[in-house]
Amino acid sequence: MLFATAVFAPLLGALLAGLPGRVLGDRAAQLIAICFMLLASVCGVAAWVQHIYLGVPNGVVPVADWITAGDFRLQWALQYDTLSTTMVAMVTCVATLIHIYSVGYMAHERFTTSRFFGYLSLFSFSMLMLVTANNLVQLFFGWEGVGLCSYLLIGYWYDRPSACAAAIKAMIVNRVGDLSFALGIAAVFLRFGVVDFSTIFAAVPAHVDDMYHLLGTDFRAYEVIGVLLFIGAMGKSAQIFLHTWLPDAMEGPTPVSALIHAATMVTAGVFLMARMSPLMEYAPGALGMVTFIGATTCLFAATIGCVQNDIKRVIAYSTCSQLGYMFLAAGVGAYQASVFHLITHAFFKALLFLCAGSVIHAMSDEQDMRKMGGIWRRVPVTYAAMWMGSLALGGVFPFAGYFSKDAILNAAFESGSGIGLYGFACGSAAAFLTAFYSGRLLFMTFHGAPRADHHTMEHVHESPLTMTGPLMALSVGAVLAGWWFYPQFIGSLQQAYWQGALFNGANNHVLQRLEDVPAVIALLPSVLGLAGFAIAVWFYIINTALPVRLAERFRPVYLFLLNKWYFDELYDRIFVKPAWFLARLLWHTGDETLIDGVPNGLAELTVDGSRQAVRIQTGSIAIYAFTMLIGLVGLVSIFLFNR
């Protein structure tokens, strides 16, 4: 009962806050949404405690019969195991804090906020449906639900063309991944005849040698399924090639960015890889692809974050990079470390986004870090919280990111494969860059001489308690989550904690080898992180002219990174412009010339013929008689010639 309440309470809050919100008023809608989210978080944490500490066993919570088509029957049910309960507790707690924060952040919103809070709660419900699904179709329902809600929330300010364009871009890019995910579900059904997880996972060993004949070649079925599912995860979790929507998602209100990046949408792909671990373990080729894409994204996004000037975009690219770490862990078989980083990341990334929102609120909606500086004394709570989040992101001991990020890099090194070592190299380099851009964000935003105009600086102030309260709560998670969860997620207690919710194959001993990592390898990420922070201090506190000189000296490299490796320009040339050309061709040639032109031309020809026929009708009897005579002569001539 607790588990089901945690899942469905946000849906009820969304309906009551969103639909009659205009009648109830903003305050009532906010109160309803927050109360139901509080109920969900209390029940979610209680269900997690029951399962982990009170020994309630794994199971399925039936809700209702859902789909019946011939012999195919599908029940709507909730998967009750360690992975689901952990995700539900995290999602509900973080989403509740974001709801509370939104009251202060949206206080001066020009639109009615009942719609906003309805969307937030619906977003939370969709993610909860995703993580509690006991079959692939139900998971796909939640998957599409978070996609829909992201579209609605990114484009919340619908009078801004940039926000509408960003919402459409997120929807279209995700459709690419979702098509692959749908094909993956179809391939699973084709192979197993079912879509529920328990039946699929029980039958996995029996189909190890099954093949698909595609494009004239035989492929192992599990490799095909694994690749299709992962491409779906790439779109939802913004991995390289399908990442371009995520930075533009910053057009939505800051609480939306925090919810998308921390607790909900972008972590869905990581969750999918963890949930499907019993199948992915038998697809080493697909796992190699997961490792390569994750490691490449990890480094790629970190390089871009080092030069961005919009405070939210820096954190957005940080999300891409951290998601790359999670996929890197899944790719080398350390699914526990992947989920561990997902949980710690939820706390410190939500904290960073909400801190950024507090800064924007204090700076009269300014987001450019080049126009900030010198404000740390005026926003002490935000400043302290931003330090907590940045140190956790940078992987500094004893903050949460230190435990989970180091576990991933150690697992990559101990995987013993070439692709694992590639992941370790990319992840280590990204650790250095992460610390650097975290320090850059801190020092450009809060330190140095004020760079804002006098009017803006006059109005710099700390945010209200509704905003700073969630910052303080998330700061606790950013500091303690890694230390608290390490023994249970990947340490000595991990077998008892996961209770089979995550699967490691018979030859997968990567977690057992974490304690055998050489001291140099174990210390390397921390040393690189401290070096990154030290260089940020040198660049943005001690020698502030140096970054400008470096940007001028290495201008091509700087512009390459500033323009995000020109992915948007490349896609514009490869996909967007040809699509526009084809659309215009079909419009002008197909629609105007053929579809509209042929009927219109025939009609015009008929009208012109009628006009010419009208001219024959002169009204002269002599002309009519002469015409009849000509006709009679012609008719007689025909008969004479035919005799």
C-alpha positions as CSV (number, residue, x, y, z in Angstrom):
1,M,0.0,0.0,0.0
2,L,2.8,2.4,0.8
3,F,4.6,1.7,-2.4
4,A,1.5,2.2,-4.6
5,T,0.7,5.4,-2.7
6,A,4.2,6.8,-3.4
7,V,3.7,6.1,-7.1
8,F,0.1,7.4,-7.6
9,A,0.1,10.4,-5.2
10,P,1.9,12.7,-7.6
11,L,-0.7,11.8,-10.3
12,L,-3.5,12.8,-8.0
13,G,-1.7,16.0,-7.2
14,A,-1.1,16.7,-10.9
15,L,-4.8,16.3,-11.6
16,L,-6.1,18.4,-8.7
17,A,-3.5,21.1,-9.1
18,G,-3.5,21.3,-12.9
19,L,-7.1,20.8,-14.1
20,P,-9.1,23.0,-11.7
21,G,-6.0,25.2,-10.9
22,R,-7.4,28.4,-12.4
23,V,-10.5,28.1,-10.2
24,L,-8.6,27.2,-7.1
25,G,-5.9,29.8,-7.5
26,D,-2.1,29.5,-7.5
27,R,-1.6,29.2,-3.8
28,A,-4.1,26.3,-3.5
29,A,-2.6,24.5,-6.5
30,Q,0.9,24.8,-5.1
31,L,-0.3,23.6,-1.7
32,I,-2.1,20.6,-3.2
33,A,0.9,19.6,-5.4
34,I,3.4,19.9,-2.6
35,C,1.2,18.0,-0.1
36,F,0.8,15.1,-2.4
37,M,4.5,15.1,-3.2
38,L,5.3,15.1,0.5
39,L,2.9,12.1,0.9
40,A,4.7,10.4,-1.9
41,S,8.1,11.0,-0.5
42,V,7.1,9.8,3.0
43,C,5.6,6.6,1.6
44,G,8.5,6.1,-0.8
45,V,11.1,6.3,1.9
46,A,8.9,4.1,4.2
47,A,8.6,1.5,1.4
48,W,12.4,1.5,0.9
49,V,13.0,1.1,4.6
50,Q,10.5,-1.8,4.8
51,H,12.2,-3.6,1.9
52,I,15.8,-3.0,2.9
53,Y,15.8,-3.0,6.7
54,L,12.6,-4.8,7.7
55,G,12.9,-7.6,5.3
56,V,9.8,-7.3,3.1
57,P,10.7,-9.5,0.1
58,N,10.7,-8.7,-3.6
59,G,7.4,-9.0,-5.3
60,V,4.9,-7.4,-7.7
61,V,2.1,-5.1,-6.7
62,P,-0.9,-5.7,-9.1
63,V,-2.9,-2.6,-10.0
64,A,-5.2,-3.6,-12.8
65,D,-5.6,-5.6,-16.0
66,W,-4.3,-3.4,-18.8
67,I,-4.0,-4.9,-22.3
68,T,-5.8,-7.9,-23.7
69,A,-5.3,-8.8,-27.4
70,G,-6.0,-12.4,-28.3
71,D,-3.7,-14.6,-26.2
72,F,-1.6,-11.6,-25.2
73,R,-2.5,-10.3,-21.7
74,L,-0.6,-7.6,-19.8
75,Q,-1.3,-6.5,-16.3
76,W,-0.5,-3.0,-14.9
77,A,1.7,-3.8,-11.9
78,L,4.5,-2.3,-9.9
79,Q,7.8,-4.1,-9.5
80,Y,8.8,-4.1,-5.8
81,D,12.5,-4.8,-5.5
82,T,15.7,-2.9,-4.3
83,L,16.2,-1.1,-7.6
84,S,12.6,0.2,-7.8
85,T,12.3,1.1,-4.1
86,T,15.7,3.0,-4.2
87,M,14.7,4.9,-7.3
88,V,11.2,5.7,-5.9
89,A,12.7,7.1,-2.7
90,M,15.2,9.2,-4.5
91,V,12.8,10.5,-7.1
92,T,10.0,11.5,-4.6
93,C,12.4,13.2,-2.2
94,V,14.3,15.2,-4.7
95,A,11.1,16.1,-6.6
96,T,9.4,17.2,-3.4
97,L,12.3,19.6,-2.6
98,I,12.1,21.0,-6.2
99,H,8.3,21.5,-5.8
100,I,8.9,23.5,-2.6
101,Y,11.8,25.5,-4.2
102,S,9.5,26.4,-7.1
103,V,7.1,28.3,-4.8
104,G,9.8,30.9,-4.2
105,Y,11.3,30.8,-7.7
106,M,8.0,31.2,-9.5
107,A,6.6,33.8,-7.1
108,H,6.8,36.6,-9.6
109,E,5.8,34.4,-12.6
110,R,3.6,36.3,-15.1
111,F,1.7,33.1,-16.0
112,T,-0.5,31.2,-13.6
113,T,1.6,28.6,-11.8
114,S,-1.1,26.0,-11.4
115,R,-0.2,24.7,-14.8
116,F,3.5,24.6,-13.9
117,F,2.9,22.6,-10.7
118,G,0.6,20.3,-12.5
119,Y,3.3,19.6,-15.0
120,L,5.9,19.0,-12.3
121,S,3.8,16.5,-10.5
122,L,2.9,14.7,-13.8
123,F,6.6,14.6,-14.6
124,S,7.3,13.0,-11.2
125,F,4.5,10.4,-11.7
126,S,5.8,9.5,-15.2
127,M,9.2,8.8,-13.8
128,L,7.8,6.8,-11.0
129,M,5.8,4.7,-13.5
130,L,9.0,4.1,-15.4
131,V,11.1,2.9,-12.5
132,T,8.4,0.7,-11.0
133,A,7.3,-1.0,-14.3
134,N,7.4,-4.8,-14.2
135,N,7.3,-5.0,-18.0
136,L,8.8,-3.3,-21.0
137,V,5.5,-1.9,-22.3
138,Q,4.7,-0.2,-19.0
139,L,8.3,1.1,-18.9
140,F,7.8,2.5,-22.4
141,F,4.6,4.3,-21.2
142,G,6.6,6.1,-18.4
143,W,9.4,6.6,-20.9
144,E,7.1,8.5,-23.2
145,G,5.4,10.2,-20.3
146,V,8.6,11.9,-19.2
147,G,9.3,12.9,-22.8
148,L,5.9,14.5,-23.0
149,C,6.3,16.4,-19.7
150,S,9.8,17.6,-20.7
151,Y,8.2,19.1,-23.9
152,L,5.6,20.8,-21.8
153,L,8.0,22.2,-19.2
154,I,10.8,23.2,-21.5
155,G,8.3,25.2,-23.5
156,Y,6.5,26.4,-20.4
157,W,7.1,30.0,-21.5
158,Y,5.3,29.5,-24.8
159,D,5.6,33.2,-25.8
160,R,9.4,32.8,-26.2
161,P,10.3,31.4,-29.6
162,S,13.6,30.0,-28.2
163,A,11.7,28.0,-25.6
164,C,9.3,26.6,-28.1
165,A,12.2,25.7,-30.4
166,A,14.0,24.0,-27.6
167,A,10.9,22.0,-26.6
168,I,10.4,20.8,-30.2
169,K,14.1,19.9,-30.5
170,A,14.0,17.8,-27.3
171,M,10.9,16.0,-28.6
172,I,12.3,15.3,-32.1
173,V,15.8,14.1,-30.9
174,N,14.2,11.8,-28.3
175,R,11.9,10.3,-31.0
176,V,15.1,9.0,-32.7
177,G,16.1,7.1,-29.6
178,D,12.5,6.1,-28.8
179,L,12.2,4.5,-32.2
180,S,15.2,2.3,-31.5
181,F,13.8,1.5,-28.0
182,A,10.4,0.4,-29.5
183,L,12.3,-1.8,-32.0
184,G,14.2,-3.3,-29.1
185,I,10.9,-4.1,-27.3
186,A,9.6,-5.7,-30.5
187,A,12.8,-7.8,-30.8
188,V,12.4,-8.9,-27.2
189,F,8.8,-9.9,-27.7
190,L,9.8,-11.7,-30.9
191,R,12.4,-13.7,-29.1
192,F,10.6,-14.5,-25.8
193,G,6.9,-14.1,-26.6
194,V,6.5,-11.9,-23.5
195,V,7.4,-8.5,-22.2
196,D,7.4,-8.9,-18.4
197,F,10.8,-8.8,-16.8
198,S,10.6,-11.9,-14.6
199,T,9.7,-14.2,-17.5
200,I,12.3,-12.7,-19.8
201,F,15.1,-12.9,-17.3
202,A,14.3,-16.5,-16.4
203,A,14.5,-17.4,-20.1
204,V,17.6,-15.5,-20.9
205,P,20.1,-18.4,-20.5
206,A,18.0,-20.6,-22.8
207,H,18.4,-18.2,-25.8
208,V,22.1,-17.3,-25.6
209,D,22.9,-18.7,-29.0
210,D,19.8,-17.4,-30.8
211,M,20.6,-15.4,-34.0
212,Y,18.9,-12.7,-36.1
213,H,19.5,-12.6,-39.8
214,L,19.8,-8.9,-40.7
215,L,21.1,-7.3,-43.8
216,G,22.4,-10.6,-45.2
217,T,24.4,-11.3,-42.0
218,D,23.7,-13.3,-38.8
219,F,23.9,-11.4,-35.5
220,R,23.5,-12.7,-32.0
221,A,20.0,-11.8,-30.9
222,Y,21.1,-10.4,-27.5
223,E,23.6,-8.1,-29.2
224,V,20.9,-6.7,-31.5
225,I,18.5,-6.2,-28.6
226,G,21.2,-4.6,-26.4
227,V,22.2,-2.1,-29.1
228,L,18.6,-1.2,-29.8
229,L,17.8,-0.6,-26.2
230,F,21.0,1.4,-25.7
231,I,20.3,3.7,-28.6
232,G,17.0,4.4,-26.9
233,A,18.9,5.2,-23.7
234,M,21.3,7.4,-25.6
235,G,18.5,9.7,-26.7
236,K,16.8,9.9,-23.3
237,S,20.1,10.3,-21.4
238,A,21.7,12.7,-23.9
239,Q,24.7,10.7,-24.9
240,I,27.0,11.9,-27.7
241,F,25.3,12.1,-31.1
242,L,21.8,12.4,-29.4
243,H,22.8,14.9,-26.8
244,T,22.0,18.2,-28.6
245,W,18.6,18.7,-27.0
246,L,19.9,18.8,-23.4
247,P,21.7,22.2,-23.3
248,D,18.7,23.8,-25.1
249,A,16.4,22.4,-22.4
250,M,17.8,25.3,-20.2
251,E,15.1,27.5,-21.8
252,G,12.6,26.1,-19.3
253,P,12.4,27.5,-15.7
254,T,15.3,26.4,-13.5
255,P,13.3,24.0,-11.3
256,V,12.5,22.2,-14.6
257,S,16.2,21.9,-15.4
258,A,16.9,20.5,-11.9
259,L,14.1,17.9,-12.2
260,I,15.1,16.8,-15.7
261,H,18.8,16.6,-14.9
262,A,18.8,15.2,-11.4
263,A,15.8,13.0,-10.6
264,T,13.9,12.1,-13.7
265,M,14.3,12.1,-17.4
266,V,18.0,11.8,-18.2
267,T,18.6,9.1,-15.6
268,A,15.9,6.9,-17.4
269,G,18.5,5.5,-19.8
270,V,20.9,4.5,-17.0
271,F,18.0,2.8,-15.2
272,L,17.1,0.9,-18.3
273,M,20.6,-0.5,-18.6
274,A,20.5,-1.5,-14.9
275,R,17.1,-3.1,-15.1
276,M,18.1,-5.1,-18.3
277,S,21.4,-6.2,-16.7
278,P,20.4,-9.9,-16.8
279,L,20.2,-9.7,-20.6
280,M,23.0,-7.1,-21.2
281,E,25.5,-9.4,-19.4
282,Y,25.1,-11.8,-22.3
283,A,25.8,-9.1,-24.9
284,P,29.4,-8.2,-24.6
285,G,29.5,-6.4,-27.9
286,A,26.6,-4.1,-26.8
287,L,28.3,-3.5,-23.5
288,G,31.5,-2.5,-25.3
289,M,29.4,0.1,-27.2
290,V,27.9,1.3,-24.0
291,T,31.4,1.7,-22.5
292,F,32.7,3.6,-25.6
293,I,29.8,6.0,-25.9
294,G,29.7,6.6,-22.1
295,A,33.4,7.3,-21.9
296,T,33.5,9.5,-25.0
297,T,30.5,11.5,-23.7
298,C,32.1,11.9,-20.4
299,L,35.2,13.6,-21.8
300,F,33.4,15.3,-24.7
301,A,30.9,17.1,-22.5
302,A,33.5,18.1,-19.9
303,T,35.6,19.9,-22.6
304,I,32.6,22.0,-23.6
305,G,31.7,22.8,-20.0
306,C,35.0,24.5,-19.5
307,V,34.2,27.4,-21.8
308,Q,30.5,28.0,-21.6
309,N,29.4,31.3,-20.0
310,D,25.7,30.6,-19.2
311,I,25.7,29.3,-15.7
312,K,22.9,26.8,-16.4
313,R,24.6,25.5,-19.6
314,V,27.8,24.7,-17.7
315,I,25.8,22.5,-15.3
316,A,23.9,21.0,-18.2
317,Y,27.0,19.8,-19.9
318,S,28.2,18.6,-16.6
319,T,25.1,16.4,-16.5
320,C,26.0,14.9,-20.0
321,S,29.4,14.2,-18.6
322,Q,28.2,12.6,-15.4
323,L,25.7,10.4,-17.3
324,G,28.7,9.3,-19.4
325,Y,30.3,8.0,-16.2
326,M,27.1,6.1,-15.3
327,F,27.1,4.4,-18.7
328,L,30.8,3.7,-18.5
329,A,30.1,1.8,-15.2
330,A,27.3,-0.2,-16.8
331,G,29.4,-1.0,-19.8
332,V,32.1,-2.6,-17.7
333,G,29.5,-4.6,-15.8
334,A,29.6,-2.5,-12.6
335,Y,25.8,-1.8,-12.6
336,Q,25.9,-1.2,-8.8
337,A,28.4,1.6,-9.3
338,S,26.3,3.0,-12.1
339,V,23.2,3.3,-9.9
340,F,25.3,4.5,-7.0
341,H,26.5,7.5,-9.1
342,L,23.0,8.0,-10.3
343,I,21.8,8.4,-6.7
344,T,24.6,10.7,-5.5
345,H,24.5,12.7,-8.7
346,A,20.7,13.3,-8.1
347,F,21.5,15.1,-4.9
348,F,24.5,17.3,-5.9
349,K,23.2,18.0,-9.4
350,A,19.7,19.1,-8.1
351,L,21.6,21.2,-5.6
352,L,23.8,22.9,-8.3
353,F,20.8,23.7,-10.5
354,L,18.8,25.1,-7.6
355,C,21.8,27.1,-6.5
356,A,22.1,28.5,-10.1
357,G,18.4,29.4,-9.9
358,S,19.0,31.2,-6.7
359,V,21.9,33.2,-8.3
360,I,19.7,34.0,-11.3
361,H,16.9,35.1,-8.9
362,A,19.4,37.3,-7.0
363,M,20.9,38.8,-10.2
364,S,17.6,39.9,-11.7
365,D,17.4,37.0,-14.1
366,E,21.0,37.3,-15.4
367,Q,22.5,34.0,-16.4
368,D,25.8,35.1,-18.0
369,M,28.7,34.5,-15.6
370,R,30.7,37.2,-17.3
371,K,28.3,39.7,-15.8
372,M,28.4,38.4,-12.2
373,G,31.1,38.3,-9.6
374,G,31.6,39.8,-6.1
375,I,28.3,38.6,-4.7
376,W,29.3,35.8,-2.2
377,R,28.8,38.0,0.9
378,R,25.2,38.9,-0.2
379,V,24.1,35.3,-0.8
380,P,25.9,33.3,1.9
381,V,23.5,30.3,1.9
382,T,23.5,29.9,-1.8
383,Y,27.3,30.4,-1.9
384,A,27.9,27.7,0.8
385,A,25.5,25.3,-0.9
386,M,27.2,25.9,-4.3
387,W,30.5,25.0,-2.7
388,M,29.0,21.8,-1.4
389,G,27.6,20.8,-4.8
390,S,30.8,21.7,-6.7
391,L,33.0,19.8,-4.3
392,A,30.7,16.8,-4.7
393,L,30.7,17.1,-8.5
394,G,34.5,17.5,-8.5
395,G,34.9,14.3,-6.6
396,V,36.7,15.8,-3.6
397,F,36.8,13.7,-0.4
398,P,34.6,13.2,1.6
399,F,31.8,14.5,-0.6
400,A,29.3,12.2,-2.3
401,G,30.8,12.3,-5.8
402,Y,34.2,11.1,-4.5
403,F,32.9,7.7,-3.6
404,S,30.7,7.0,-6.6
405,K,33.0,8.5,-9.3
406,D,36.1,6.8,-8.0
407,A,34.2,3.5,-7.8
408,I,33.4,3.8,-11.5
409,L,37.0,4.6,-12.6
410,N,38.4,1.8,-10.4
411,A,35.9,-0.6,-12.0
412,A,36.8,0.6,-15.5
413,F,40.5,0.0,-14.7
414,E,39.9,-3.4,-13.2
415,S,37.6,-4.6,-16.0
416,G,40.8,-5.8,-17.7
417,S,39.6,-4.9,-21.2
418,G,41.0,-2.4,-23.7
419,I,37.7,-0.6,-23.9
420,G,37.7,-0.5,-20.1
421,L,41.1,1.2,-20.1
422,Y,39.8,3.7,-22.7
423,G,37.0,4.5,-20.3
424,F,39.4,4.9,-17.4
425,A,41.5,7.3,-19.4
426,C,38.5,9.4,-20.6
427,G,37.0,9.4,-17.1
428,S,40.3,10.5,-15.4
429,A,40.7,13.3,-17.9
430,A,37.1,14.3,-17.3
431,A,37.7,14.3,-13.6
432,F,40.3,17.0,-14.1
433,L,38.1,19.0,-16.4
434,T,35.1,18.6,-14.1
435,A,37.0,20.1,-11.1
436,F,38.3,22.9,-13.3
437,Y,34.9,24.0,-14.7
438,S,33.3,23.6,-11.2
439,G,35.9,26.0,-9.8
440,R,35.5,28.3,-12.8
441,L,31.8,28.5,-12.2
442,L,32.2,29.2,-8.5
443,F,34.9,31.9,-8.9
444,M,33.3,33.7,-11.9
445,T,29.9,33.8,-10.2
446,F,30.8,34.7,-6.7
447,H,34.3,36.1,-6.5
448,G,36.3,39.0,-8.0
449,A,35.1,42.5,-8.7
450,P,31.4,42.9,-9.5
451,R,30.8,42.9,-13.3
452,A,27.1,43.6,-13.3
453,D,25.7,47.1,-13.7
454,H,25.0,49.2,-10.6
455,H,21.2,48.7,-10.8
456,T,21.6,44.9,-10.7
457,M,24.1,44.9,-7.8
458,E,21.7,47.1,-5.8
459,H,19.1,44.3,-5.9
460,V,21.3,41.3,-5.1
461,H,19.8,39.5,-2.2
462,E,19.5,36.0,-0.7
463,S,16.6,33.9,-1.8
464,P,13.6,33.3,0.5
465,L,13.4,30.3,2.8
466,T,11.3,28.3,0.3
467,M,14.4,28.3,-1.9
468,T,17.2,28.1,0.6
469,G,15.5,25.4,2.6
470,P,15.7,22.8,-0.2
471,L,19.3,23.9,-0.8
472,M,20.3,23.1,2.7
473,A,18.5,19.7,2.6
474,L,20.2,18.8,-0.7
475,S,23.6,19.9,0.7
476,V,23.2,17.2,3.4
477,G,22.8,14.6,0.6
478,A,25.7,16.0,-1.4
479,V,27.9,15.6,1.7
480,L,26.7,12.3,3.2
481,A,25.1,10.2,0.5
482,G,28.3,8.7,-0.8
483,W,29.6,7.8,2.7
484,W,26.2,6.4,3.7
485,F,25.5,4.3,0.6
486,Y,28.9,3.1,-0.3
487,P,28.9,-0.1,1.8
488,Q,25.4,-1.0,0.7
489,F,25.7,-0.2,-3.0
490,I,29.1,-1.5,-3.9
491,G,30.8,-2.4,-0.6
492,S,30.7,-5.3,1.8
493,L,26.9,-5.1,2.2
494,Q,26.0,-5.0,-1.5
495,Q,24.9,-8.6,-1.9
496,A,22.4,-8.3,0.9
497,Y,21.3,-4.9,-0.3
498,W,20.5,-5.6,-4.0
499,Q,18.9,-9.0,-3.4
500,G,19.3,-10.0,-7.0
501,A,17.8,-6.8,-8.5
502,L,21.0,-6.3,-10.4
503,F,22.7,-9.1,-12.2
504,N,26.4,-9.9,-12.6
505,G,27.4,-12.8,-14.9
506,A,29.5,-15.7,-13.6
507,N,32.6,-14.2,-15.2
508,N,31.9,-10.7,-14.0
509,H,34.1,-10.1,-10.9
510,V,34.7,-6.4,-11.3
511,L,33.1,-5.4,-8.0
512,Q,35.2,-8.0,-6.1
513,R,38.4,-6.6,-7.6
514,L,37.7,-3.0,-6.5
515,E,39.7,-3.5,-3.3
516,D,42.7,-4.6,-5.4
517,V,43.1,-1.4,-7.4
518,P,46.7,-0.1,-7.1
519,A,47.1,2.9,-4.8
520,V,48.3,5.1,-7.7
521,I,45.2,4.3,-9.8
522,A,42.9,4.8,-6.8
523,L,44.5,8.2,-6.0
524,L,44.8,9.5,-9.5
525,P,41.2,10.9,-9.9
526,S,41.5,12.8,-6.6
527,V,44.9,14.2,-7.6
528,L,43.5,15.3,-10.9
529,G,40.5,16.8,-9.3
530,L,42.6,18.9,-6.9
531,A,44.8,19.9,-9.8
532,G,41.7,21.1,-11.7
533,F,40.5,23.2,-8.8
534,A,44.0,24.6,-8.3
535,I,44.2,25.7,-12.0
536,A,40.7,27.3,-11.7
537,V,42.0,29.3,-8.7
538,W,45.0,30.4,-10.7
539,F,43.0,31.4,-13.7
540,Y,40.0,33.1,-12.1
541,I,41.4,34.4,-8.8
542,I,45.1,35.0,-9.1
543,N,45.8,35.7,-12.8
544,T,42.4,36.6,-14.3
545,A,43.9,37.9,-17.6
546,L,45.4,34.5,-18.4
547,P,42.1,32.9,-19.7
548,V,41.6,35.7,-22.1
549,R,45.1,35.5,-23.4
550,L,44.8,31.7,-23.9
551,A,41.5,32.1,-25.7
552,E,43.0,34.5,-28.1
553,R,46.2,32.5,-28.6
554,F,44.3,29.2,-29.2
555,R,41.2,30.8,-30.8
556,P,40.3,27.9,-33.1
557,V,40.3,25.5,-30.2
558,Y,38.4,27.9,-28.1
559,L,35.7,28.5,-30.8
560,F,35.5,24.8,-31.4
561,L,34.6,24.2,-27.7
562,L,32.5,27.3,-27.4
563,N,30.4,26.2,-30.4
564,K,30.0,22.7,-28.8
565,W,32.1,20.9,-31.3
566,Y,29.8,22.3,-34.0
567,F,27.3,19.4,-33.6
568,D,24.3,21.7,-34.1
569,E,25.8,23.2,-37.3
570,L,26.7,19.7,-38.6
571,Y,23.2,18.4,-37.9
572,D,21.7,21.5,-39.5
573,R,23.6,20.9,-42.7
574,I,23.1,17.1,-42.7
575,F,19.5,16.8,-41.5
576,V,17.7,20.2,-41.1
577,K,18.5,21.9,-44.4
578,P,17.9,18.8,-46.6
579,A,14.6,18.3,-44.7
580,W,13.7,22.0,-45.4
581,F,14.6,21.5,-49.1
582,L,12.5,18.4,-49.4
583,A,9.6,20.0,-47.6
584,R,9.7,23.1,-49.9
585,L,10.0,20.8,-52.9
586,L,7.0,18.8,-51.9
587,W,5.1,22.0,-51.0
588,H,5.7,23.9,-54.2
589,T,6.0,21.1,-56.7
590,G,3.9,18.4,-55.1
591,D,1.3,20.4,-53.3
592,E,0.9,23.7,-55.3
593,T,1.8,22.4,-58.8
594,L,0.3,18.9,-58.8
595,I,-2.2,18.4,-56.0
596,D,-3.7,21.9,-56.3
597,G,-2.4,22.8,-59.7
598,V,-4.0,20.0,-61.8
599,P,-7.6,20.4,-60.5
600,N,-7.3,24.2,-60.7
601,G,-5.9,24.0,-64.3
602,L,-8.7,21.7,-65.4
603,A,-11.2,24.0,-63.9
604,E,-9.6,27.0,-65.5
605,L,-9.5,25.2,-68.9
606,T,-13.2,24.4,-68.6
607,V,-14.1,28.0,-67.8
608,D,-12.0,29.2,-70.7
609,G,-13.7,26.7,-73.0
610,S,-17.1,27.9,-71.8
611,R,-16.1,31.5,-72.6
612,Q,-15.1,30.5,-76.1
613,A,-18.3,28.6,-76.6
614,V,-20.3,31.6,-75.5
615,R,-18.9,33.6,-78.4
616,I,-20.5,31.2,-80.9
617,Q,-24.0,32.3,-79.7
618,T,-24.4,35.5,-81.8
619,G,-28.2,35.6,-81.9
620,S,-28.2,36.0,-85.8
621,I,-30.7,33.8,-87.6
622,A,-28.7,34.1,-90.9
623,I,-25.5,32.8,-89.2
624,Y,-27.5,29.9,-87.6
625,A,-29.0,29.0,-91.0
626,F,-25.7,29.2,-92.8
627,T,-24.1,26.9,-90.1
628,M,-26.9,24.4,-90.5
629,L,-26.5,24.4,-94.2
630,I,-22.7,23.8,-93.9
631,G,-23.5,20.9,-91.5
632,L,-26.0,19.5,-94.0
633,V,-23.5,19.7,-96.9
634,G,-20.9,17.9,-94.8
635,L,-23.3,15.2,-93.7
636,V,-24.4,14.5,-97.4
637,S,-20.8,14.5,-98.5
638,I,-20.0,11.8,-95.9
639,F,-22.8,9.6,-97.2
640,L,-21.8,10.1,-100.9
641,F,-18.1,9.2,-100.2
642,N,-19.1,6.1,-98.2
643,R,-21.2,4.6,-101.0
